[in-house]
Amino acid sequence: MAKASKGFRTEEYDCCRRTRARVLETVRKNVLSFPFIQNVVCATCKMVLKVRVYNRQELEEV
């Protein structure tokens, strides 16, 4: 992906994908009410990941 106009990184690294997968697995197991909207910071590279799940069907497709 290309960089945003202000120089912010927009691409996800492998560490970001692992963090997102971990959060989505937690949501899949523990969250009962939707929408689930949360910003998560990647522990390795400190990028802020926006996690947005609006219903259970959308979660199962990810």
Helices and strands as residue ranges (DSSP letters): H 14-30, E 36-41, E 48-53, H 56-61
